[in-house]
């Protein structure tokens, strides 16, 4: 009888420790990916802002985005910015985020436009930068006058 209680107690303890461990790992993993989530969100906003200002042309590099930020009043709030130099912050996004600089805004079928620099998918996102770009292009396509051949 006593050994049965000990087995039940140890089983319950293992379940509790496993559950607490799982939640602790999930929280730490999310905290570890917060900078990447902000960088992805900022990148999506910057790409959309660049297209707004350049008749839906796609930027060629991070430098194009940095110049846009440096030379104007960008309406995009840079959430990951924690220093005064916004252009330098934009250039630093290259360390975390990969952008397909060859993306053609006329062909929105590209599967991945923005991804983590490490490859794969984003672990944590506030807003998907790929969807931000696609939604922008979709909205712009529906509001532009139809060109006649």
Protein Blocks (a to p, Z undefined) as FASTA:
>chain_A
ZZmmmmmmmmmmmmmmmmmmmmmmmmmmmmmmmmmmmmmmmmmmmmmmmmmmngopacfb
fklmmmmmmmmccfbdcfklcbfblmlmmmmmmmmpccdfkbcfklmmbfblbdcfkgpj
dfbdfbdfklmmmmmmmmmmmmpccddZZ
